[in-house]
């Protein structure tokens, strides 16, 4: 077997493989003998059919399969041994006629290869990149504590209505003179939150309402552009709701108010676990610590994003074998329109992927299973924390993480994040950091 490789264009090459009969005939013969041992052909005892018969029945397909397998193995072996940084898979040479494997050997097969462009992305102290130091301010801490208090709150019954209270009562459709309409719409235990009415005038009717009061309002005026809300309130169809014009009486039978949890030891224990903090000052400090961890993660994410932008600007335009790359993408997606539409974005992602690998090599960053698992644990803990669940047992998180790590697509995501995390740490010592203090509000306004 003879293999040659030509790549005058640097980002593409032509790989030619010439297959002689001697390269595959032994494997074909061996495979046919295996077929013969297993063949059960009428008129012959099992495994005793003549090899010539087996060859007539399966020889052509066995030959094709053997040559294809051999070519694939030798092709990738050659690429590995010659350290060709191939992108995607080899593509049949454009314009080449299919090889007739029914004809006698030798067979010459040609493949177009896309090659990763050479990149000089090494960073050093001459490279200055901004790192944002985001501080957890009192306003953020107050908001987080308020969120914890809201999540830990409870409903209580009250006697007089205030904004955002929930009402329960009996609805009755009225005649024009204000009397109850016989056969009209009635709803028992109808639940309402006047604060969500669209018209302030109708909202105001409920101000100061007490249990036992009978209030007259107009659903159509309260929700002038929302027949869905009217239909839900009155337990009728949307079509029927569109024709409702009448006033309704509403006798209040219950008023419920959501009360936030007091800032006390019970809340401290709910949020951080029993006995973790003992007073409000310690609670605030613990909340600030959790917020700072999240802000540091945001700063690190921004740093990697800025490194990417810096490297992309430093590289400028990177050349690829566009025709081959598009053929590779088309072979994977079978959608030419999608390839054409997303090609530039895909190439941009590929460029960063290749550049990042160069930086990982420069910084001698290695990713192991512990790095991947650590990222998964942090992600799970952060997801729980966003819902105010900060004292989840480690065993529960461990089980959750183990389930996530069974999914290959999530493992790939965690590997990528682990690489970003370790690269971020390494690059802080490689480049010159231009540290900037910034509020979270101003940080949120930064351009992407």
C-alpha positions as CSV (number, residue, x, y, z in Angstrom):
1,X,0.0,0.0,0.0
2,X,1.3,3.4,-0.9
3,X,0.2,6.7,0.7
4,X,1.2,10.2,-0.4
5,X,0.1,13.6,1.0
6,X,0.3,16.9,-0.7
7,X,-0.6,20.2,1.1
8,X,0.8,23.2,-0.7
9,X,-2.2,25.3,0.6
10,X,-1.2,24.5,4.2
11,X,-4.9,24.5,5.4
12,X,-5.8,21.7,3.0
13,X,-4.2,18.6,1.5
14,X,-4.8,15.8,-0.9
15,X,-4.1,12.3,0.5
16,X,-3.8,9.5,-2.0
17,X,-3.9,5.8,-1.1
18,X,-3.0,3.1,-3.6
19,X,-4.3,-0.4,-2.6
20,X,-2.7,-3.5,-4.1
21,X,-4.4,-6.9,-4.1
22,X,-1.7,-8.2,-1.7
23,X,-2.8,-5.6,0.8
24,X,-6.3,-7.1,1.3
25,X,-6.4,-10.6,-0.2
26,X,-5.4,-12.4,3.0
27,X,-8.0,-10.6,5.1
28,X,-10.7,-11.4,2.4
29,X,-9.7,-15.1,2.4
30,X,-9.8,-15.2,6.2
31,X,-13.2,-13.5,6.4
32,X,-14.7,-15.9,3.8
33,X,-13.4,-18.9,5.8
34,X,-15.1,-17.5,8.9
35,X,-18.3,-17.2,6.8
36,X,-17.9,-20.8,5.6
37,X,-17.6,-22.1,9.2
38,X,-20.9,-20.5,10.1
39,X,-22.8,-20.9,6.8
40,X,-25.9,-23.2,6.8
41,X,-26.6,-23.8,3.1
42,X,-29.2,-26.3,1.9
43,X,-27.5,-29.5,0.5
44,X,-24.4,-29.1,2.7
45,X,-23.6,-30.0,6.2
46,X,-23.1,-26.9,8.4
47,X,-19.6,-25.4,7.8
48,X,-18.9,-27.8,4.9
49,X,-20.1,-25.7,1.9
50,X,-17.4,-25.2,-0.8
51,X,-15.4,-22.0,-0.4
52,X,-16.0,-21.3,-4.0
53,X,-19.8,-21.1,-3.3
54,X,-19.3,-18.8,-0.3
55,X,-17.1,-16.6,-2.5
56,X,-19.7,-16.4,-5.2
57,X,-22.4,-15.4,-2.6
58,X,-20.5,-13.0,-0.4
59,X,-17.1,-12.4,-1.9
60,X,-17.8,-9.1,-3.6
61,X,-19.3,-7.5,-0.4
62,X,-16.5,-9.0,1.8
63,X,-13.9,-7.5,-0.6
64,X,-15.6,-4.0,-0.4
65,X,-15.9,-4.1,3.4
66,X,-12.3,-5.3,3.8
67,X,-10.9,-2.6,1.5
68,X,-12.9,0.2,3.2
69,X,-11.8,-1.0,6.6
70,X,-8.2,-1.2,5.6
71,X,-8.2,2.2,3.9
72,X,-9.8,3.8,7.0
73,X,-7.3,2.3,9.4
74,X,-4.3,3.2,7.2
75,X,-5.6,6.7,6.6
76,X,-6.0,7.6,10.2
77,X,-2.7,5.8,11.1
78,X,-0.9,7.9,8.5
79,X,-2.5,11.1,9.8
80,X,-1.5,10.3,13.4
81,X,2.1,9.2,12.6
82,X,2.6,12.3,10.5
83,X,1.0,14.6,13.1
84,X,-1.4,16.1,10.6
85,X,-3.9,18.3,12.6
86,X,-6.9,17.3,10.6
87,X,-10.3,19.0,11.0
88,X,-13.3,16.8,10.7
89,X,-13.2,13.7,8.5
90,X,-11.5,13.1,5.2
91,X,-13.8,13.8,2.3
92,X,-13.7,12.0,-1.1
93,X,-11.7,14.1,-3.5
94,X,-14.0,16.5,-5.3
95,X,-14.5,15.6,-8.9
96,X,-13.0,12.1,-8.5
97,X,-15.0,9.2,-10.1
98,X,-15.9,6.5,-7.6
99,X,-13.4,3.6,-7.6
100,X,-14.7,0.5,-9.3
101,X,-13.8,-2.2,-6.8
102,X,-15.1,-4.9,-9.1
103,X,-12.3,-4.2,-11.5
104,X,-8.8,-5.7,-10.8
105,X,-6.5,-4.0,-8.3
106,X,-4.7,-1.7,-7.8
107,X,-7.2,0.9,-6.6
108,X,-6.3,4.5,-6.1
109,X,-8.4,6.5,-3.6
110,X,-8.0,10.2,-3.0
111,X,-9.2,12.3,-0.1
112,X,-9.5,16.0,0.6
113,X,-8.2,16.9,4.1
114,X,-9.0,20.1,6.0
115,X,-6.0,21.1,8.2
116,X,-6.1,23.3,11.3
117,X,-4.4,26.7,10.5
118,X,-1.2,27.5,12.4
119,X,-1.8,30.0,15.2
120,X,0.5,32.1,17.3
121,X,-1.6,32.8,20.4
122,X,1.0,32.7,23.1
123,X,0.3,35.2,25.8
124,X,2.7,36.9,28.3
125,X,3.2,39.9,30.5
126,X,3.1,42.2,27.5
127,X,-0.6,41.3,27.1
128,X,-2.8,43.4,29.4
129,X,-6.4,42.2,30.1
130,X,-9.0,43.7,32.4
131,X,-10.2,41.8,35.4
132,X,-13.3,43.2,37.1
133,X,-13.4,43.0,40.9
134,X,-17.1,43.0,41.7
135,X,-18.0,43.7,45.3
136,X,-21.1,42.5,47.1
137,X,-22.7,45.8,48.2
138,X,-25.2,46.4,51.0
139,X,-28.0,46.8,48.5
140,X,-27.4,43.4,47.0
141,X,-27.1,41.8,50.5
142,X,-30.4,43.5,51.5
143,X,-32.1,42.2,48.3
144,X,-30.8,38.6,48.9
145,X,-32.0,38.6,52.5
146,X,-35.4,40.0,51.4
147,X,-35.5,37.1,48.9
148,X,-34.8,34.5,51.6
149,X,-37.4,36.1,53.8
150,X,-40.0,36.0,51.0
151,X,-39.2,32.3,50.2
152,X,-39.5,31.4,53.9
153,X,-42.7,33.3,54.4
154,X,-46.3,32.1,55.0
155,X,-49.9,33.0,54.3
156,X,-52.1,34.4,57.1
157,X,-55.7,35.4,57.3
158,X,-56.5,39.1,57.9
159,X,-59.6,41.2,58.2
160,X,-58.9,44.2,55.9
161,X,-57.6,44.2,52.3
162,X,-54.2,45.7,51.4
163,X,-52.5,45.8,48.0
164,X,-51.3,42.3,46.9
165,X,-53.6,40.4,49.3
166,X,-55.6,37.5,47.9
167,X,-59.4,37.5,48.3
168,X,-61.9,34.7,48.3
169,X,-65.6,35.3,47.9
170,X,-68.8,34.7,46.1
171,X,-69.5,36.3,42.7
172,X,-73.0,37.2,41.4
173,X,-73.9,38.7,38.1
174,X,-76.1,41.8,38.4
175,X,-78.9,43.4,36.4
176,X,-78.5,47.0,35.2
177,X,-80.4,48.2,38.4
178,X,-77.9,46.5,40.6
179,X,-80.1,43.5,41.6
180,X,-78.9,39.9,41.3
181,X,-79.6,38.5,37.9
182,X,-81.8,35.4,38.0
183,X,-80.0,32.6,36.2
184,X,-76.9,34.8,35.8
185,X,-73.3,33.7,36.3
186,X,-72.5,32.8,39.9
187,X,-69.1,31.5,41.3
188,X,-68.6,30.4,44.9
189,X,-65.2,30.8,46.5
190,X,-63.9,32.8,43.6
191,X,-60.2,33.8,44.2
192,X,-59.0,37.3,43.1
193,X,-55.9,39.4,43.5
194,X,-57.1,43.0,42.6
195,X,-53.5,44.1,42.4
196,X,-53.3,42.3,39.0
197,X,-56.3,44.1,37.5
198,X,-55.4,46.2,34.5
199,X,-57.3,49.3,35.4
200,X,-56.5,51.3,38.5
201,X,-60.1,52.5,38.9
202,X,-61.3,49.0,39.3
203,X,-58.4,48.1,41.7
204,X,-59.3,51.1,43.9
205,X,-62.8,49.7,44.5
206,X,-61.3,47.0,46.7
207,X,-59.2,49.3,48.9
208,X,-59.9,48.8,52.6
209,X,-62.4,45.9,51.9
210,X,-63.2,43.8,54.9
211,X,-64.4,40.2,55.4
212,X,-68.2,40.3,54.9
213,X,-68.2,43.3,52.6
214,X,-70.1,43.2,49.3
215,X,-68.3,45.0,46.5
216,X,-69.6,45.8,43.0
217,X,-67.1,45.8,40.2
218,X,-67.0,45.2,36.4
219,X,-64.8,42.3,35.2
220,X,-64.8,43.7,31.6
221,X,-63.5,47.1,32.9
222,X,-61.0,45.4,35.2
223,X,-59.6,43.3,32.4
224,X,-60.5,45.2,29.2
225,X,-58.1,43.3,26.9
226,X,-58.0,39.9,28.7
227,X,-60.9,37.6,28.1
228,X,-58.8,34.7,29.3
229,X,-58.6,36.2,32.8
230,X,-62.3,36.9,32.8
231,X,-63.1,33.3,31.7
232,X,-60.8,32.0,34.5
233,X,-62.5,34.2,37.1
234,X,-66.0,33.5,36.1
235,X,-65.5,29.8,35.1
236,X,-66.8,30.3,31.6
237,X,-65.4,29.8,28.1
238,X,-63.2,32.5,26.5
239,X,-65.9,33.0,23.9
240,X,-68.5,33.6,26.5
241,X,-66.1,35.9,28.4
242,X,-65.8,38.2,25.4
243,X,-69.6,39.0,25.7
244,X,-69.6,39.7,29.4
245,X,-70.5,43.4,30.0
246,X,-72.4,43.3,33.3
247,X,-71.3,44.4,36.8
248,X,-70.8,41.7,39.5
249,X,-71.2,41.7,43.2
250,X,-68.4,40.1,45.2
251,X,-69.0,39.2,48.8
252,X,-65.6,38.8,50.6
253,X,-65.4,35.7,52.7
254,X,-61.7,35.5,53.3
255,X,-58.6,37.8,52.9
256,X,-55.2,36.2,52.9
257,X,-51.9,38.0,53.1
258,X,-48.4,36.6,52.4
259,X,-46.1,37.6,55.2
260,X,-42.4,37.4,54.8
261,X,-40.4,35.5,57.4
262,X,-39.0,37.5,60.2
263,X,-35.2,38.0,60.2
264,X,-34.6,35.7,63.1
265,X,-32.8,32.5,64.1
266,X,-35.5,30.3,62.4
267,X,-34.7,31.9,59.1
268,X,-31.0,31.7,59.7
269,X,-31.3,27.9,60.2
270,X,-33.6,27.5,57.2
271,X,-31.1,29.1,54.9
272,X,-27.7,27.9,56.2
273,X,-28.5,25.0,58.4
274,X,-29.1,24.8,62.1
275,X,-26.5,26.6,64.2
276,X,-24.4,27.8,61.3
277,X,-25.0,31.5,62.2
278,X,-26.2,32.9,65.5
279,X,-27.2,36.5,64.9
280,X,-28.2,38.9,62.1
281,X,-24.6,40.3,61.7
282,X,-23.3,36.8,61.0
283,X,-26.2,36.1,58.7
284,X,-25.4,39.2,56.6
285,X,-21.8,38.2,56.5
286,X,-22.7,34.6,55.4
287,X,-25.1,36.0,52.7
288,X,-22.4,38.4,51.5
289,X,-19.9,35.5,51.3
290,X,-22.3,33.5,49.1
291,X,-23.0,36.5,46.9
292,X,-19.2,37.2,46.6
293,X,-18.6,33.6,45.4
294,X,-21.2,34.1,42.6
295,X,-19.8,37.5,41.7
296,X,-16.3,36.1,41.5
297,X,-17.7,33.4,39.1
298,X,-19.2,36.2,37.0
299,X,-15.9,38.1,37.0
300,X,-14.0,34.9,36.0
301,X,-16.5,34.2,33.2
302,X,-16.1,37.8,31.9
303,X,-12.3,37.4,32.1
304,X,-12.3,34.3,29.9
305,X,-14.7,36.1,27.5
306,X,-12.3,39.1,27.4
307,X,-9.3,36.8,26.8
308,X,-11.2,35.3,23.9
309,X,-12.0,38.7,22.4
310,X,-8.3,39.8,22.9
311,X,-7.0,36.6,21.3
312,X,-9.4,36.9,18.3
313,X,-8.3,40.5,17.7
314,X,-4.7,39.5,18.0
315,X,-5.1,36.7,15.5
316,X,-7.0,38.7,13.0
317,X,-8.5,36.8,10.0
318,X,-7.8,33.1,10.1
319,X,-7.8,31.2,6.8
320,X,-9.5,27.8,6.5
321,X,-10.2,25.5,3.6
322,X,-13.7,26.8,3.3
323,X,-14.9,24.5,0.5
324,X,-13.8,21.4,2.4
325,X,-15.1,22.6,5.8
326,X,-18.5,23.3,4.3
327,X,-18.5,19.8,2.8
328,X,-17.6,18.3,6.2
329,X,-20.4,20.3,7.8
330,X,-22.9,19.3,5.1
331,X,-22.0,15.6,5.6
332,X,-22.9,16.0,9.2
333,X,-26.1,18.1,9.0
334,X,-27.5,17.3,5.5
335,X,-28.8,20.8,5.4
336,X,-27.0,23.2,3.0
337,X,-29.1,26.2,4.0
338,X,-28.1,25.7,7.6
339,X,-24.5,25.3,6.7
340,X,-24.4,28.5,4.7
341,X,-26.3,30.4,7.4
342,X,-24.2,29.3,10.3
343,X,-20.8,28.8,8.6
344,X,-19.1,32.0,9.8
345,X,-20.3,31.5,13.4
346,X,-19.2,27.9,13.4
347,X,-15.7,28.9,12.1
348,X,-15.5,31.6,14.8
349,X,-16.2,29.0,17.5
350,X,-13.7,26.6,15.9
351,X,-11.0,29.3,15.9
352,X,-11.5,29.9,19.6
353,X,-11.5,26.2,20.3
354,X,-8.1,25.8,18.5
355,X,-6.7,28.9,20.1
356,X,-7.8,27.8,23.6
357,X,-6.1,24.5,23.1
358,X,-2.9,26.4,22.3
359,X,-3.3,28.4,25.5
360,X,-4.0,25.2,27.5
361,X,-0.7,23.7,26.1
362,X,1.2,26.9,26.9
363,X,-0.1,26.9,30.5
364,X,0.4,23.1,30.7
365,X,-3.2,22.7,31.9
366,X,-4.5,19.2,32.2
367,X,-8.1,18.2,33.0
368,X,-8.9,15.1,35.1
369,X,-12.0,13.5,36.4
370,X,-11.8,15.4,39.7
371,X,-11.8,18.7,37.8
372,X,-14.9,17.7,35.9
373,X,-16.7,16.5,39.0
374,X,-15.8,19.7,40.9
375,X,-17.4,21.8,38.1
376,X,-20.5,19.6,38.2
377,X,-20.8,19.9,42.0
378,X,-20.4,23.7,41.8
379,X,-23.1,24.0,39.1
380,X,-25.5,21.9,41.1
381,X,-24.9,23.8,44.3
382,X,-25.3,27.1,42.5
383,X,-28.6,25.9,41.0
384,X,-30.0,25.1,44.4
385,X,-28.6,28.3,45.9
386,X,-30.6,30.3,43.3
387,X,-33.7,28.9,44.9
388,X,-32.6,29.7,48.4
389,X,-31.5,26.1,49.1
390,X,-28.0,26.6,50.6
391,X,-27.8,23.8,53.1
392,X,-28.4,20.8,50.8
393,X,-26.8,17.6,52.2
394,X,-23.5,16.7,50.4
395,X,-24.8,13.2,49.8
396,X,-27.8,14.5,47.9
397,X,-25.6,16.7,45.8
398,X,-23.2,13.8,45.2
399,X,-26.1,11.6,43.9
400,X,-27.4,14.4,41.7
401,X,-23.9,14.9,40.2
402,X,-23.4,11.2,39.6
403,X,-26.6,11.1,37.6
404,X,-25.6,14.1,35.5
405,X,-22.2,12.6,34.7
406,X,-23.9,9.6,33.1
407,X,-25.0,11.9,30.2
408,X,-22.2,12.4,27.6
409,X,-23.4,15.8,26.5
410,X,-23.3,17.1,30.0
411,X,-19.8,15.6,30.6
412,X,-18.6,17.5,27.5
413,X,-20.1,20.7,28.9
414,X,-18.4,20.1,32.3
415,X,-15.0,19.3,30.6
416,X,-15.2,22.6,28.7
417,X,-16.0,24.5,31.8
418,X,-13.3,22.8,33.8
419,X,-10.8,23.8,31.0
420,X,-12.0,27.4,31.1
421,X,-11.7,27.4,34.9
422,X,-8.2,26.1,35.1
423,X,-7.1,28.2,32.1
424,X,-8.5,31.3,33.8
425,X,-6.5,30.6,36.9
426,X,-3.3,30.0,34.9
427,X,-3.7,33.0,32.7
428,X,-4.0,35.3,35.7
429,X,-0.3,34.6,36.4
430,X,0.7,34.8,32.7
431,X,-0.8,38.1,31.5
432,X,-0.8,41.5,33.1
433,X,-4.1,42.0,35.0
434,X,-5.7,45.4,34.8
435,X,-7.9,45.2,37.9
436,X,-10.9,47.4,38.0
437,X,-13.3,47.8,41.0
438,X,-16.9,47.9,39.8
439,X,-20.4,47.6,41.2
440,X,-22.6,44.8,40.1
441,X,-25.0,47.3,38.5
442,X,-22.2,48.8,36.3
443,X,-20.8,45.3,35.6
444,X,-24.3,44.3,34.3
445,X,-24.2,47.2,31.8
446,X,-20.9,46.2,30.2
447,X,-21.0,45.3,26.6
448,X,-20.9,41.6,25.8
